[in-house]
């Protein structure tokens, strides 16, 4: 379980990372391979419960190396399935992993999936 920070404080999430194919609307040709991320909220504390299913092109960032468990997921703007109530102004979901190794493992997997 991953804890929320910032606007997502008090929420707990489960992240599911998959590989899949996405076809860009209006672009001819084959679909491209990319990561598909599902964010399932397992505890919301009575707030809006976002369920993001198989969203492509999600990025990540680490703000401060002095907080080795913290990271943000950055969602593409304009996607109707994005839970804006829990996001920052730049469509980031602030999260805290249970440990540094959990964060690093997830970020490595996301990076590999996005570069395929």
Backbone bond lengths (Angstrom), bond angles and torsions (degrees), N, CA, C in turn:
res aa  C-N    CA-C-N  psi(-1)  N-CA   C-N-CA  omega(-1)  CA-C   N-CA-C  phi
1 X - - - 1.455 - - 1.510 109.51 -
2 X 1.308 114.13 140.90 1.451 122.19 -179.39 1.533 107.23 -113.68
3 X 1.318 116.52 131.48 1.470 121.18 -179.72 1.519 110.36 -88.68
4 X 1.332 115.73 148.29 1.454 120.99 175.71 1.513 110.99 -85.59
5 X 1.327 115.72 152.56 1.466 123.19 173.62 1.525 107.74 -127.04
6 X 1.316 117.39 171.68 1.464 121.17 177.48 1.517 111.04 60.56
7 X 1.338 117.56 -127.63 1.457 121.69 179.13 1.519 112.65 -66.23
8 X 1.323 117.65 -17.42 1.466 121.96 -178.95 1.528 112.20 -99.01
9 X 1.333 118.46 14.09 1.461 121.78 179.26 1.525 110.13 -59.94
10 X 1.321 116.62 137.11 1.459 122.12 -179.62 1.514 113.55 90.39
11 X 1.317 117.28 -0.70 1.469 121.28 179.09 1.524 109.56 -108.28
12 X 1.322 115.96 152.19 1.465 122.76 176.28 1.523 107.94 -123.37
13 X 1.329 116.63 139.07 1.453 121.60 -175.53 1.521 111.79 -127.57
14 X 1.318 114.85 155.13 1.459 122.66 168.58 1.521 105.52 -120.19
15 X 1.338 116.60 128.67 1.456 121.91 -178.91 1.521 109.20 -105.29
16 X 1.336 116.97 132.26 1.460 122.52 178.85 1.523 106.89 -122.40
17 X 1.335 116.33 118.10 1.453 122.41 -178.15 1.521 109.28 -108.54
18 X 1.330 116.16 128.05 1.463 122.39 -179.73 1.523 108.99 -132.17
19 X 1.310 115.41 166.06 1.464 121.94 170.01 1.518 107.27 -103.79
20 X 1.313 116.83 144.07 1.453 120.21 179.14 1.512 110.74 -161.54
21 X 1.308 115.11 -177.65 1.463 122.02 -179.36 1.521 109.18 -115.96
22 X 1.325 115.38 137.84 1.452 121.70 -179.25 1.518 108.24 -129.94
23 X 1.306 115.74 133.64 1.465 121.04 175.60 1.527 107.33 -105.83
24 X 1.317 116.03 125.26 1.451 121.24 178.20 1.520 108.99 -75.20
25 X 1.324 116.54 130.50 1.464 120.55 -178.51 1.519 110.51 -62.34
26 X 1.326 115.06 135.34 1.453 121.08 178.19 1.509 114.39 80.86
27 X 1.330 117.93 1.98 1.455 121.44 -179.79 1.517 109.05 -110.61
28 X 1.325 117.85 119.79 1.467 119.27 178.01 1.529 110.55 -74.47
29 X 1.290 115.56 163.06 1.458 120.14 176.81 1.507 111.90 107.74
30 X 1.322 115.28 -177.44 1.463 119.70 -175.50 1.531 112.17 -72.62
31 X 1.303 114.97 158.52 1.466 120.86 176.15 1.522 108.51 -71.77
32 X 1.322 115.94 150.91 1.466 120.02 178.59 1.522 110.36 -99.41
33 X 1.313 114.95 150.30 1.460 120.41 179.38 1.524 108.89 -85.56
34 X 1.313 116.47 136.04 1.462 120.93 -179.33 1.524 109.38 -155.98
35 X 1.322 115.50 177.20 1.465 120.20 175.20 1.523 109.31 -80.23
36 X 1.316 115.22 149.15 1.464 121.69 173.05 1.519 105.88 -126.47
37 X 1.316 117.13 118.36 1.455 121.58 -175.31 1.518 110.03 -110.23
38 X 1.327 115.35 130.22 1.460 121.60 172.20 1.519 107.76 -110.55
39 X 1.325 117.00 131.64 1.466 122.94 176.36 1.520 106.16 -114.38
40 X 1.312 115.68 113.93 1.462 121.11 -178.51 1.517 108.00 -110.18
41 X 1.304 116.75 122.12 1.459 120.09 179.73 1.515 108.60 -85.51
42 X 1.329 116.63 121.89 1.458 120.71 -178.19 1.527 111.92 -98.16
43 X 1.339 117.38 -17.92 1.463 121.17 174.58 1.517 108.10 -150.55
44 X 1.329 116.38 126.72 1.457 119.02 -176.77 1.523 113.34 -117.84
45 X 1.303 118.24 -8.15 1.457 119.96 -178.97 1.519 112.95 63.02
46 X 1.333 117.74 32.81 1.448 122.26 177.94 1.515 115.03 82.89
47 X 1.350 117.65 6.86 1.461 120.99 -179.70 1.525 109.38 -94.91
48 X 1.332 116.42 175.37 1.462 121.79 175.42 1.531 108.94 -54.59
49 X 1.313 117.10 127.05 1.460 121.25 -177.41 1.524 110.68 -97.71
50 X 1.336 118.10 103.00 1.462 118.85 179.92 1.524 111.94 -76.92
51 X 1.288 115.16 137.35 1.450 122.41 172.99 1.509 106.54 -125.44
52 X 1.296 116.69 106.11 1.456 121.51 179.15 1.519 106.08 -102.51
53 X 1.301 117.47 122.52 1.451 119.86 -176.49 1.518 111.21 -118.13
54 X 1.316 114.82 121.46 1.464 123.70 171.82 1.531 112.69 51.56
55 X 1.324 116.24 51.33 1.461 121.16 178.72 1.527 109.65 -85.56
56 X 1.333 117.24 127.58 1.465 120.02 179.56 1.523 111.87 -82.96
57 X 1.325 114.79 162.73 1.473 123.50 170.02 1.522 114.40 60.57
58 X 1.314 117.78 38.39 1.462 121.59 175.63 1.522 108.01 -84.81
59 X 1.308 116.58 130.99 1.460 121.60 178.39 1.514 110.52 -104.73
60 X 1.320 115.88 178.51 1.468 120.77 179.44 1.520 108.94 -145.49
61 X 1.325 115.01 157.81 1.465 120.23 175.00 1.523 109.16 -149.45
62 X 1.320 114.33 155.42 1.460 122.54 175.63 1.527 106.24 -117.12
63 X 1.324 117.30 123.80 1.465 120.99 -176.38 1.515 113.15 -79.45
64 X 1.314 116.50 -48.59 1.455 120.31 -167.07 1.528 108.93 -140.43
65 X 1.313 116.41 121.42 1.470 120.73 -179.05 1.533 112.07 -66.36
66 X 1.325 117.75 -17.04 1.467 120.00 179.45 1.529 112.29 -77.48
67 X 1.330 117.14 -8.00 1.462 122.21 175.24 1.531 107.40 -119.05
68 X 1.335 117.31 84.07 1.466 120.99 -169.29 1.523 115.59 -70.41
69 X 1.314 118.53 -5.95 1.469 119.69 179.02 1.523 112.74 -104.19
70 X 1.330 118.13 -9.59 1.464 121.66 -174.73 1.521 112.21 -90.42
71 X 1.328 116.28 141.72 1.460 122.68 173.23 1.516 108.97 -159.09
72 X 1.327 115.83 165.92 1.463 121.95 178.37 1.515 108.97 -122.64
73 X 1.314 116.46 142.56 1.460 121.85 168.38 1.520 106.60 -98.99
74 X 1.321 117.02 134.34 1.459 122.09 -178.54 1.525 108.29 -111.74
75 X 1.317 116.13 118.71 1.464 122.09 -176.94 1.522 110.30 -96.00
76 X 1.332 117.42 149.23 1.458 120.47 175.99 1.530 110.57 -63.15
77 X 1.305 116.50 138.98 1.470 120.57 -179.80 1.519 110.05 -73.96
78 X 1.321 115.91 148.70 1.447 121.00 174.86 1.513 115.04 86.24
79 X 1.326 118.90 5.26 1.459 120.62 178.32 1.526 108.24 -85.00
80 X 1.336 118.58 123.66 1.468 120.34 -175.60 1.520 114.14 -65.32
81 X 1.333 119.58 -17.28 1.455 121.14 -178.85 1.517 114.16 -88.94
82 X 1.323 117.89 2.85 1.456 121.19 -176.47 1.526 110.89 -79.57
83 X 1.345 118.37 127.98 1.474 121.64 -178.92 1.523 110.89 -80.25
84 X 1.306 118.05 86.79 1.458 121.78 -171.75 1.525 113.92 -64.68
85 X 1.315 118.89 -21.53 1.468 120.24 -178.60 1.525 111.77 -65.60
86 X 1.312 118.31 -28.03 1.462 121.50 -177.55 1.524 112.56 -99.11
87 X 1.336 117.90 1.23 1.457 121.03 -173.69 1.520 112.35 -102.31
88 X 1.333 114.83 157.02 1.455 121.11 174.26 1.524 108.77 -78.26
89 X 1.307 117.75 178.27 1.469 122.15 -177.98 1.522 112.73 -63.02
90 X 1.333 118.03 -27.47 1.463 120.35 -179.80 1.534 111.86 -100.89
91 X 1.325 116.76 28.77 1.463 124.48 176.33 1.532 112.48 62.18
92 X 1.308 116.69 36.40 1.459 121.38 176.41 1.516 110.93 -101.73
93 X 1.308 115.86 140.83 1.465 122.31 173.93 1.520 106.53 -107.31
94 X 1.331 117.10 111.71 1.457 121.85 -176.00 1.520 109.71 -81.35
95 X 1.343 115.92 125.41 1.457 121.51 -174.63 1.517 111.85 -131.66
96 X 1.339 115.10 159.28 1.459 122.04 174.52 1.521 108.10 -133.19
97 X 1.325 115.90 119.25 1.460 121.67 179.20 1.527 109.46 -77.53
98 X 1.348 117.94 158.32 1.464 119.54 178.50 1.525 113.00 -66.72
99 X 1.321 117.86 -20.97 1.463 121.72 178.88 1.520 110.67 -157.71
100 X 1.330 114.97 163.52 1.462 119.94 -179.65 1.518 111.86 -61.69
101 X 1.331 117.27 -40.74 1.465 120.59 -178.93 1.535 111.35 -65.02
102 X 1.314 117.74 -35.90 1.459 121.13 177.07 1.523 109.85 -63.02
103 X 1.321 115.72 -46.05 1.471 119.57 179.00 1.526 110.89 -61.74
104 X 1.324 117.08 -48.44 1.460 120.68 -177.16 1.524 111.78 -64.07
105 X 1.320 117.57 -39.05 1.464 121.11 178.74 1.518 110.72 -63.89
106 X 1.326 117.02 -45.07 1.456 120.30 179.27 1.523 111.19 -64.33
107 X 1.341 117.60 -46.47 1.461 120.57 -178.42 1.529 111.69 -64.11
108 X 1.315 117.39 -37.00 1.461 120.79 176.62 1.524 110.89 -64.37
109 X 1.331 116.79 -45.33 1.460 120.74 177.68 1.519 112.25 -61.61
110 X 1.328 117.16 -42.05 1.463 121.07 178.31 1.519 111.27 -64.62
111 X 1.306 116.52 -41.52 1.475 120.42 178.84 1.522 111.98 -63.86
112 X 1.314 116.94 -43.37 1.476 120.43 178.16 1.525 110.25 -64.42
113 X 1.320 117.07 -43.67 1.460 120.58 -179.22 1.530 111.30 -63.65
114 X 1.322 117.43 -38.17 1.459 120.07 -178.95 1.529 112.91 -74.22
115 X 1.324 117.72 -21.90 1.468 120.40 -178.69 1.513 113.36 -91.84
116 X 1.307 118.72 -3.20 1.471 120.57 -177.63 1.503 111.35 -69.35
